[in-house]
Amino acid sequence: MQVTETAAAGLKREYRVVVPATDLEARVNERLDDLKGRVQLRGFRPGKVPVEHLKRLYGKSAMAEAIEEMVREANSKIVTDHGFKLATQPKVVLPSEEGAVAGVIEGKSDLAYTVELEIMPPITLTDFKTIKLTRLTAEVSDAEIDQALQTVAEQNKPFVAKAEAGEKGDRVTISFQGTIDGAPFEGGTGEDVPLLLGSGQFIPGFEDHVAGLRAGESATFNVKFPEDYRAAAVAGKEATFAVTVKAVEAPGSVTIDDAFAKTLGLESLAKLRDAIKDSITREHAGRSRLKLKRQLFDQLDERHKFEPPPSMVEQEFNNVWAQTEQELKQQGRTFADEGTTEEKARAEYRGIAERRVRLGLVIAEIGERNNIKVSEEQLKAALMQQVRQFPGQERQIWEYYQKNPDALAALRAPIFEDKVVDFLVELAGVEEKQVSRDELYKDDED
């Protein structure tokens, strides 16, 4: 086997590989010899089939398998001999001349092909002990607890039946049948659906027609779906709805006391306040970690400047760009509405893609060098959490992840990232800083 480097630019490498026809023939004969002891053909005793007869029957398929095997071995040897880490799978380019491949398969010609590689860049990691971070923390105030308690009370206020027509703030129970051009459409029918008037739960204009109806009354009216409606089949179309109001209920008042707390399964108002405080504390901690993580990633990005593999950047950019275009389409907006141009937006998002890929490689390198792994127990716990989000479909969701390695990898990735972050924060110098709630939740400009 002869291997010659024909091109090297950046992270791209190209090699010409020549495998002599004699090597291929030897590999084919090995396969046929192995087949001779297993194959059963009419007129021949087991193990007594002549090799030439086997070659006539299975020669081409054996040669195809031998070629595939030799190419895989040659590519693997190139990677091993040079100590490469591949960014993508090798791209094999076979000869394009007419009859060239046929000559190889017939055993008349050497196998000559080109293999294109894209390799990972060398990464020199920074001294993590020199990283300085600030962890922002905020105390939970009584005012926050009072506000959250009021929200809980609003969400759990009782509703009492009323004979009058529904108005803003009332809850109505409706049944409806929607049609477009006289034909029903998916999602256009509902039975005994609760609707809080003024909530904007339905498409614009729908609630305006329902308000003013009493229990037992019906109405038929037209409304138009927004142009950016999430269901493309009905977006921008006018629909006719026949609606019947089953019940109208007015909101009652809530007294925030021990009795109210007990309706929520807690012993007293004090216990309810404690539960709310714990919830806000966890929310603050999550926000604090998010900001700390952003600082850490900014410093990692600043300290690790290298060329990321172009194909990985291109793939990440395509994902980001597709999401951006979809969001703009759903919102009915353009790049001009965002104060930019498509050209500038592409440049900005390509920079984002490069940062994401570079940080991903740095995180992976840190994990590999420090033997940071996601245990099977941790992955299983994440999978169970995902499964519980789909009650009644647990088995299907579980089987989906078991059969889709990419989906399972998507579950593993954030766990691995968090473990690396914990490792780095432990080494870095971290200063605690007490701030207000507003400062903790203030969004930084990206």
Secondary structure by P-SEA (a helix, b strand, c coil): cbbbbccccccbbbbbbbbcaaaaaaaaaaaaaaaaacccccccccccccaaaaaaacaaaaaaaaaaaaaaaaaaaaaaaacccccccbbbbcccccaaaaaaaaccccccbbbbbbbbcbbbbcccccbbbbbbbbcccaaaaaaaaaaaaaabbbbbbbcccccccbbbbbcbbbbcccccccccccccccccccccccccccccccccccccccccccccccccccccccccbbbbbbccccbbbbbbbbcccaaaaaaaccccaaaaaaaaaaaaaaaaaaaaaaaaaaaaaaaaaaaccccccaaaaaaaaaaaaaaaaaaaaaaccccccccccaaaaaaaaaaaaaaaaaaaaaaaaaaaaacccccaaaaaaaaaaaaaacccaaaaaaaaaaacaaaaaaaaaaaaaaaaaaaaaaacbbbbbbbccccccccccc
